[in-house]
């Protein structure tokens, strides 16, 4: 399926937060990764760490799903132009992933159903092999929750400005 088109295409590094497990720059146990928008898809590159293992030789499935959730959440946010949260994620883990392996997570919006934003994502290896695939349903974050998150974003000169993604009416306290 092809990515759905947002009202105003963006390209470049997405903003990040201080506290998020995946992108939070101040989260000492987090992954501290940066997602980007490329040709209508949200993309995230990652090398699986030794500490990501579940079994002795295999990365924990929760890490795989976390990476897919991150890119699907951002795809939904870009479509909504507002904060979104997961309502449902379905994931098919196709191959075991070893620590040290380089992967890329990619996601895009496939449509809308009422308030839900529908997404798809894949985790692919360096040779393009699909290691995991997911679909997700995302919904707008409740307004009272958005206010709790607004000041967590880092405004960095090398990232798309938060206001270009969320607009003036969302995350009003971000500067």
C-alpha positions as CSV (number, residue, x, y, z in Angstrom):
1,X,0.0,0.0,0.0
2,X,1.2,3.5,-0.7
3,X,1.6,6.2,2.0
4,X,-1.3,8.5,2.5
5,X,-0.5,12.1,1.7
6,X,-0.5,14.7,4.5
7,X,-1.7,18.3,3.8
8,X,1.8,19.7,3.7
9,X,4.7,17.4,3.0
10,X,7.6,17.6,5.4
11,X,11.2,16.3,5.1
12,X,14.0,16.0,7.5
13,X,14.8,15.1,11.1
14,X,11.8,15.0,13.4
15,X,11.9,16.7,16.7
16,X,12.6,14.7,19.9
17,X,11.8,14.9,23.5
18,X,13.7,14.8,26.8
19,X,12.0,11.8,28.3
20,X,10.8,9.3,25.6
21,X,12.3,5.8,25.8
22,X,13.0,5.9,22.1
23,X,14.0,9.5,21.3
24,X,14.5,11.1,24.7
25,X,17.9,12.8,24.9
26,X,17.8,12.9,28.8
27,X,16.5,9.3,29.2
28,X,19.7,7.4,30.4
29,X,18.1,4.0,29.8
30,X,16.5,5.0,26.5
31,X,17.7,4.5,22.9
32,X,18.1,8.3,22.2
33,X,17.3,7.8,18.5
34,X,16.2,10.3,15.8
35,X,13.5,9.7,13.3
36,X,13.2,11.4,10.0
37,X,10.7,12.0,7.3
38,X,11.7,10.7,3.8
39,X,9.4,10.5,0.8
40,X,6.3,10.5,2.9
41,X,7.6,7.8,5.3
42,X,8.9,8.0,8.8
43,X,12.3,6.3,9.0
44,X,14.4,5.3,12.0
45,X,17.8,3.5,11.8
46,X,19.1,1.5,14.7
47,X,21.8,-1.1,15.6
48,X,20.4,-3.6,18.0
49,X,22.3,-3.5,21.3
50,X,23.5,-6.4,23.5
51,X,21.1,-5.0,26.2
52,X,18.2,-5.4,23.8
53,X,18.3,-9.2,24.0
54,X,15.5,-11.3,25.4
55,X,16.9,-14.8,25.0
56,X,20.7,-15.0,25.1
57,X,21.1,-14.6,21.3
58,X,17.9,-12.9,20.2
59,X,16.7,-9.3,20.6
60,X,13.5,-9.1,22.7
61,X,10.3,-8.8,20.6
62,X,9.3,-5.8,22.7
63,X,12.2,-3.8,21.4
64,X,11.2,-4.6,17.8
65,X,7.6,-3.6,18.5
66,X,8.8,-0.4,20.3
67,X,10.7,0.7,17.2
68,X,7.7,0.0,15.0
69,X,5.4,1.9,17.4
70,X,7.7,4.9,17.3
71,X,7.6,5.3,13.5
72,X,3.9,4.5,13.3
73,X,3.2,7.1,16.0
74,X,5.1,9.7,14.1
75,X,3.3,8.8,10.9
76,X,0.0,9.3,12.7
77,X,1.2,12.6,14.2
78,X,2.2,14.0,10.8
79,X,-1.2,13.0,9.4
80,X,-3.2,14.4,12.3
81,X,-0.9,17.4,12.8
82,X,-1.4,16.8,16.5
83,X,-0.2,14.4,19.2
84,X,-1.4,10.8,18.9
85,X,-1.3,7.6,20.9
86,X,-1.6,3.9,20.0
87,X,-5.0,2.3,20.3
88,X,-4.0,-1.0,18.8
89,X,-0.8,-2.5,17.4
90,X,-0.6,-5.9,15.6
91,X,2.9,-7.2,14.8
92,X,4.2,-10.2,13.0
93,X,7.8,-11.1,14.0
94,X,9.1,-12.8,10.9
95,X,12.7,-13.6,11.8
96,X,14.8,-13.6,15.0
97,X,17.0,-10.6,15.2
98,X,20.5,-10.8,16.8
99,X,22.2,-8.1,18.9
100,X,24.5,-6.0,16.7
101,X,22.3,-6.1,13.7
102,X,21.6,-2.9,11.8
103,X,17.8,-2.4,11.1
104,X,15.6,0.3,9.7
105,X,12.0,0.9,10.8
106,X,9.7,2.6,8.3
107,X,6.1,3.6,8.6
108,X,3.3,5.4,6.7
109,X,-0.4,6.2,7.0
110,X,-2.7,3.9,5.1
111,X,-6.0,5.7,5.9
112,X,-8.4,7.0,8.5
113,X,-11.5,5.4,10.1
114,X,-13.5,7.8,12.2
115,X,-11.0,9.3,14.7
116,X,-8.5,6.5,14.1
117,X,-5.4,6.9,11.9
118,X,-4.4,3.6,10.3
119,X,-0.7,2.9,9.8
120,X,1.7,0.2,8.5
121,X,5.3,-0.4,9.4
122,X,8.2,-2.7,8.6
123,X,11.5,-3.4,10.3
124,X,14.0,-4.4,7.6
125,X,17.6,-5.6,7.7
126,X,20.6,-4.2,5.9
127,X,19.8,-6.4,2.8
128,X,16.2,-5.3,2.7
129,X,14.8,-8.4,4.3
130,X,11.6,-7.9,6.3
131,X,12.3,-8.9,9.9
132,X,8.9,-7.7,11.3
133,X,5.8,-6.0,10.0
134,X,3.1,-4.2,11.9
135,X,-0.2,-2.3,11.5
136,X,-1.4,0.2,14.0
137,X,-4.5,2.3,14.9
138,X,-3.7,5.6,16.5
139,X,-6.0,8.2,18.0
140,X,-5.5,11.9,18.9
141,X,-4.1,12.3,22.4
142,X,-6.6,13.8,24.9
143,X,-6.1,17.5,25.3
144,X,-5.3,17.3,29.0
145,X,-2.5,14.8,28.2
146,X,-1.1,17.0,25.4
147,X,-0.5,19.8,28.0
148,X,1.6,17.4,30.1
149,X,3.8,16.6,27.1
150,X,4.1,20.1,25.5
151,X,7.3,21.2,27.2
152,X,9.1,17.9,26.8
153,X,10.1,18.6,23.2
154,X,13.6,19.8,22.4
155,X,13.7,22.6,19.9
156,X,16.9,21.8,18.0
157,X,18.1,23.7,14.9
158,X,18.7,20.5,13.0
159,X,15.1,19.3,13.4
160,X,11.8,20.2,11.8
161,X,10.3,22.9,14.2
162,X,7.7,21.5,16.5
163,X,5.2,24.2,15.5
164,X,5.5,23.0,11.8
165,X,4.3,19.6,12.8
166,X,1.7,20.4,15.5
167,X,0.6,23.8,14.5
168,X,-0.2,26.7,16.8
169,X,-3.2,25.1,18.4
170,X,-1.3,22.0,19.6
171,X,1.5,22.0,22.1
172,X,1.0,25.7,22.7
173,X,3.7,25.9,25.4
174,X,6.5,24.7,23.0
175,X,8.7,27.6,22.1
